[in-house]
Amino acid sequence: MIHRVSKEFGCADCGKAGLAARSTQSHAKTGQGRPAQLRSVPVKEMVMTDRADAVLGRAGMVMPTRPPVPPFTHDTAVQKVRLAEDAWNSRDPERVALAYTLDSRWRNRAEFVNGRQEIVAFLTRKWAKELDYRLIKELWAFVGNRIAVRFAYEWHDDSGNWYRSYGNENWEFHEHGLMQLRLASINDLPIRESARKYHWPLGRRPDGHPGLTELGL
């Protein structure tokens, strides 16, 4: 028995999940009632849709789309900034790194970072030093595939000394929404613990919590 497999809906005869490909595929049913193995499809033939949306990156690698994508509007730029803030407040280097291209380039203070592996290593060192880290970002400006951000985060070292670090970032995005360039300038201000302004439980800043402007920062 020959089954026709649609790239969008899978096999209408047996319910097998669809294989994203440019043309319909066919598979034969075995004597045990299991579909025979489908022909493998080269990456260049794949069409990814919905949550699996992806495009070919450099060297033929599949690059996922990460909405919102450029060119940015005010609303999508604000959304992009908040998504970045939420990821960094997770203090999870692997999660944060997924927002950047595989060959993303950073300048963070006076340190230069290249590619996701170095990003993960950098963030692992960062959050081993900057304890009880809480961050707020705010959109400053945007145009095309670029966003400018200002931010401030509070943290303490392993001796209990508190700081508020003020910074500005320039971001440039690949057309599919991954950040390919990040330039960050940051200054650390020692503060008393009583001067802290961020007190939410570690993790994502709650909706409705004041932003930088509301806090006078």
VEXLO-133605 format. One record per residue (C-alpha): residue number from 1; residue in three letters; x, y, z. Coordinates in steps of 0.001 Angstrom, whole numbers. Each point is the difference from the previous one (the first is absolute). Layout:
// VEXLO-133605
(vexvo NUM; "ALA"; (X; Y; Z))
...
***
This chain:
// VEXLO-133605
(vexvo 1; "MET"; (0; 0; 0))
(vexvo 2; "ILE"; (1446; 3388; -995))
(vexvo 3; "HIS"; (-605; 2970; 2288))
(vexvo 4; "ARG"; (273; 3597; -1138))
(vexvo 5; "VAL"; (1749; 2285; 2493))
(vexvo 6; "SER"; (-674; 3721; -127))
(vexvo 7; "LYS"; (2787; 2332; 1095))
(vexvo 8; "GLU"; (-2558; 1977; 2032))
(vexvo 9; "PHE"; (-2458; -2557; 1348))
(vexvo 10; "GLY"; (1856; -3317; 58))
(vexvo 11; "CYS"; (-1527; -3238; -1209))
(vexvo 12; "ALA"; (-3782; 160; -362))
(vexvo 13; "ASP"; (-218; -3813; -127))
(vexvo 14; "CYS"; (1876; -1022; 3154))
(vexvo 15; "GLY"; (380; 3239; 1978))
(vexvo 16; "LYS"; (3799; 33; -184))
(vexvo 17; "ALA"; (1395; 3465; 741))
(vexvo 18; "GLY"; (902; 2065; -3033))
(vexvo 19; "LEU"; (3600; 365; -1185))
(vexvo 20; "ALA"; (784; 3618; -884))
(vexvo 21; "ALA"; (1176; -265; -3599))
(vexvo 22; "ARG"; (-617; 1765; -3273))
(vexvo 23; "SER"; (-1832; -2897; -1574))
(vexvo 24; "THR"; (-2275; -2708; 1309))
(vexvo 25; "GLN"; (1697; -3254; 993))
(vexvo 26; "SER"; (-1355; -3521; -73))
(vexvo 27; "HIS"; (567; -2906; 2361))
(vexvo 28; "ALA"; (-947; -3644; -210))
(vexvo 29; "LYS"; (-1593; -1912; 2828))
(vexvo 30; "THR"; (1897; -3059; 1264))
(vexvo 31; "GLY"; (-1511; -3356; 843))
(vexvo 32; "GLN"; (50; 912; 3694))
(vexvo 33; "GLY"; (-2122; 3056; -664))
(vexvo 34; "ARG"; (2852; 2455; 560))
(vexvo 35; "PRO"; (910; 2606; -2622))
(vexvo 36; "ALA"; (3285; -650; -1771))
(vexvo 37; "GLN"; (2782; 2511; 617))
(vexvo 38; "LEU"; (-474; 3256; -1866))
(vexvo 39; "ARG"; (2605; 1298; -2400))
(vexvo 40; "SER"; (2301; 2421; 1811))
(vexvo 41; "VAL"; (-309; 3582; -1152))
(vexvo 42; "PRO"; (3051; 2277; -311))
(vexvo 43; "VAL"; (-64; 3049; 2244))
(vexvo 44; "LYS"; (-129; 2251; -3031))
(vexvo 45; "GLU"; (-3377; -1551; -941))
(vexvo 46; "MET"; (-1605; 476; 3412))
(vexvo 47; "VAL"; (-2836; 2474; 504))
(vexvo 48; "MET"; (-569; 790; 3679))
(vexvo 49; "THR"; (-3294; 1524; 1108))
(vexvo 50; "ASP"; (-1644; 1473; 3102))
(vexvo 51; "ARG"; (2042; -650; 3179))
(vexvo 52; "ALA"; (2643; -1894; -1934))
(vexvo 53; "ASP"; (517; 2894; -2397))
(vexvo 54; "ALA"; (3604; 104; -1195))
(vexvo 55; "VAL"; (2196; 1155; -2838))
(vexvo 56; "LEU"; (3374; -998; -1297))
(vexvo 57; "GLY"; (2836; 1725; 1777))
(vexvo 58; "ARG"; (3631; 94; -986))
(vexvo 59; "ALA"; (1658; -3244; -1052))
(vexvo 60; "GLY"; (-3430; -1530; -689))
(vexvo 61; "MET"; (-988; -99; 3681))
(vexvo 62; "VAL"; (-3632; 442; 989))
(vexvo 63; "MET"; (-492; 3338; 1771))
(vexvo 64; "PRO"; (-3210; 368; 2040))
(vexvo 65; "THR"; (-2182; 3056; -267))
(vexvo 66; "ARG"; (-341; 1869; 3303))
(vexvo 67; "PRO"; (-2890; 2496; -59))
(vexvo 68; "PRO"; (-419; 2876; 5))
(vexvo 69; "VAL"; (2174; 530; -3053))
(vexvo 70; "PRO"; (1260; 3181; -1674))
(vexvo 71; "PRO"; (-802; 2507; -1268))
(vexvo 72; "PHE"; (-1287; 963; 3432))
(vexvo 73; "THR"; (-2955; 2169; 925))
(vexvo 74; "HIS"; (-223; 1715; 3368))
(vexvo 75; "ASP"; (-2158; -2807; 1364))
(vexvo 76; "THR"; (2217; -2834; -1266))
(vexvo 77; "ALA"; (3146; 1780; 1193))
(vexvo 78; "VAL"; (-1512; 332; 3485))
(vexvo 79; "GLN"; (-932; -3697; -137))
(vexvo 80; "LYS"; (3537; -958; -1066))
(vexvo 81; "VAL"; (1485; 1956; 2900))
(vexvo 82; "ARG"; (-2312; -1632; 2528))
(vexvo 83; "LEU"; (739; -3484; -1327))
(vexvo 84; "ALA"; (3722; 666; 388))
(vexvo 85; "GLU"; (-516; 1289; 3549))
(vexvo 86; "ASP"; (-2010; -3085; 932))
(vexvo 87; "ALA"; (2652; -2337; -1381))
(vexvo 88; "TRP"; (2847; 1731; 1837))
(vexvo 89; "ASN"; (-1980; 4; 3263))
(vexvo 90; "SER"; (-160; -3790; -260))
(vexvo 91; "ARG"; (3800; 0; 489))
(vexvo 92; "ASP"; (98; -3067; -2265))
(vexvo 93; "PRO"; (2955; 325; -2425))
(vexvo 94; "GLU"; (-1265; -2690; -2380))
(vexvo 95; "ARG"; (-3437; 1594; -263))
(vexvo 96; "VAL"; (1414; 3477; -550))
(vexvo 97; "ALA"; (2418; -1201; -2681))
(vexvo 98; "LEU"; (-2863; -1296; -2171))
(vexvo 99; "ALA"; (-975; 3600; -820))
(vexvo 100; "TYR"; (3291; 549; -1855))
(vexvo 101; "THR"; (1327; -1240; -3322))
(vexvo 102; "LEU"; (2596; -2764; 132))
(vexvo 103; "ASP"; (2656; 2518; -1048))
(vexvo 104; "SER"; (-1325; 2936; 2043))
(vexvo 105; "ARG"; (2583; 2624; 960))
(vexvo 106; "TRP"; (12; 1903; 3300))
(vexvo 107; "ARG"; (1934; 2741; 1662))
(vexvo 108; "ASN"; (-951; -58; 3683))
(vexvo 109; "ARG"; (1879; 2717; 1870))
(vexvo 110; "ALA"; (3590; -667; -1126))
(vexvo 111; "GLU"; (-540; -3708; -737))
(vexvo 112; "PHE"; (-570; -1367; -3490))
(vexvo 113; "VAL"; (-2146; -3116; -407))
(vexvo 114; "ASN"; (-511; -1971; -3207))
(vexvo 115; "GLY"; (-2583; -2720; -586))
(vexvo 116; "ARG"; (-2476; -1829; 2212))
(vexvo 117; "GLN"; (2548; -2176; 1809))
(vexvo 118; "GLU"; (1893; 3079; 1184))
(vexvo 119; "ILE"; (-3298; 1688; 904))
(vexvo 120; "VAL"; (-948; -2929; 2256))
(vexvo 121; "ALA"; (3453; 11; 1628))
(vexvo 122; "PHE"; (-135; 3775; 514))
(vexvo 123; "LEU"; (-3465; -70; 1586))
(vexvo 124; "THR"; (935; -2936; 2236))
(vexvo 125; "ARG"; (2915; 2039; 1394))
(vexvo 126; "LYS"; (-2167; 3106; 269))
(vexvo 127; "TRP"; (-2727; -1555; 2129))
(vexvo 128; "ALA"; (2494; -1833; 2202))
(vexvo 129; "LYS"; (1275; 3468; 972))
(vexvo 130; "GLU"; (-3151; 2139; -188))
(vexvo 131; "LEU"; (-2277; -1549; 2608))
(vexvo 132; "ASP"; (-3744; 639; 489))
(vexvo 133; "TYR"; (16; 1668; -3405))
(vexvo 134; "ARG"; (-3109; 1972; -1001))
(vexvo 135; "LEU"; (-212; 1968; -3249))
(vexvo 136; "ILE"; (-2250; 2588; -1630))
(vexvo 137; "LYS"; (404; 993; -3667))
(vexvo 138; "GLU"; (-1696; 2858; -1809))
(vexvo 139; "LEU"; (-268; 855; -3690))
(vexvo 140; "TRP"; (1931; 3116; -983))
(vexvo 141; "ALA"; (-247; 40; -3815))
(vexvo 142; "PHE"; (-460; -2289; -2996))
(vexvo 143; "VAL"; (298; 4; -3781))
(vexvo 144; "GLY"; (-83; -2837; -2527))
(vexvo 145; "ASN"; (1797; -2979; 1537))
(vexvo 146; "ARG"; (1633; 1968; 2836))
(vexvo 147; "ILE"; (-1138; 747; 3546))
(vexvo 148; "ALA"; (1638; 2214; 2635))
(vexvo 149; "VAL"; (-684; -842; 3643))
(vexvo 150; "ARG"; (846; 1410; 3396))
(vexvo 151; "PHE"; (-13; -2190; 3081))
(vexvo 152; "ALA"; (864; -267; 3659))
(vexvo 153; "TYR"; (473; -3086; 2138))
(vexvo 154; "GLU"; (654; -574; 3698))
(vexvo 155; "TRP"; (2206; -2709; 1455))
(vexvo 156; "HIS"; (2435; -751; 2792))
(vexvo 157; "ASP"; (3337; -1757; 168))
(vexvo 158; "ASP"; (927; -2921; 2259))
(vexvo 159; "SER"; (988; 2462; 2742))
(vexvo 160; "GLY"; (-3472; 1541; 105))
(vexvo 161; "ASN"; (933; 3250; -1732))
(vexvo 162; "TRP"; (-2895; 1338; -2095))
(vexvo 163; "TYR"; (221; 1735; -3365))
(vexvo 164; "ARG"; (-2293; 1534; -2567))
(vexvo 165; "SER"; (1467; -351; -3489))
(vexvo 166; "TYR"; (-1150; 2499; -2621))
(vexvo 167; "GLY"; (421; -728; -3685))
(vexvo 168; "ASN"; (-843; 697; -3608))
(vexvo 169; "GLU"; (-226; -2602; -2747))
(vexvo 170; "ASN"; (-101; 129; -3774))
(vexvo 171; "TRP"; (-1574; -3044; -1622))
(vexvo 172; "GLU"; (8; -1127; -3619))
(vexvo 173; "PHE"; (-2197; -2888; -1144))
(vexvo 174; "HIS"; (91; -2573; -2753))
(vexvo 175; "GLU"; (-3076; 235; -2220))
(vexvo 176; "HIS"; (-1495; -3019; 1794))
(vexvo 177; "GLY"; (115; 1578; 3452))
(vexvo 178; "LEU"; (3224; -1341; 1537))
(vexvo 179; "MET"; (2440; 2595; 1318))
(vexvo 180; "GLN"; (3237; 43; -1975))
(vexvo 181; "LEU"; (1738; 2971; 1657))
(vexvo 182; "ARG"; (-125; 1281; 3590))
(vexvo 183; "LEU"; (2027; 2982; 1221))
(vexvo 184; "ALA"; (-329; 757; 3733))
(vexvo 185; "SER"; (1564; 2727; 2133))
(vexvo 186; "ILE"; (-520; -390; 3762))
(vexvo 187; "ASN"; (969; 1865; 3180))
(vexvo 188; "ASP"; (-313; -1408; 3547))
(vexvo 189; "LEU"; (-1230; 2218; 2842))
(vexvo 190; "PRO"; (543; -1286; 3568))
(vexvo 191; "ILE"; (-3222; 393; 2010))
(vexvo 192; "ARG"; (-1154; -753; 3523))
(vexvo 193; "GLU"; (-2358; -2925; 299))
(vexvo 194; "SER"; (-2612; 2418; 1320))
(vexvo 195; "ALA"; (216; 1922; -3297))
(vexvo 196; "ARG"; (-1116; -2957; -2094))
(vexvo 197; "LYS"; (-3020; 579; -2236))
(vexvo 198; "TYR"; (-532; -3550; -1323))
(vexvo 199; "HIS"; (-1618; -2402; 2468))
(vexvo 200; "TRP"; (-2081; -2410; -2078))
(vexvo 201; "PRO"; (657; -3756; 424))
(vexvo 202; "LEU"; (2913; -1138; -2158))
(vexvo 203; "GLY"; (-1073; -603; -3581))
(vexvo 204; "ARG"; (-2265; 1915; -2354))
(vexvo 205; "ARG"; (-958; 3553; 1005))
(vexvo 206; "PRO"; (-3728; -111; 782))
(vexvo 207; "ASP"; (-2449; 1701; -2343))
(vexvo 208; "GLY"; (-906; 3365; 1419))
(vexvo 209; "HIS"; (3357; 465; 1759))
(vexvo 210; "PRO"; (1380; 3502; -664))
(vexvo 211; "GLY"; (2542; 392; -2774))
(vexvo 212; "LEU"; (3151; 2118; -34))
(vexvo 213; "THR"; (-1784; 3263; -749))
(vexvo 214; "GLU"; (-2601; -575; 2725))
(vexvo 215; "LEU"; (2768; -782; 2496))
(vexvo 216; "GLY"; (1919; 3145; -914))
(vexvo 217; "LEU"; (3018; -1954; -1268))
***
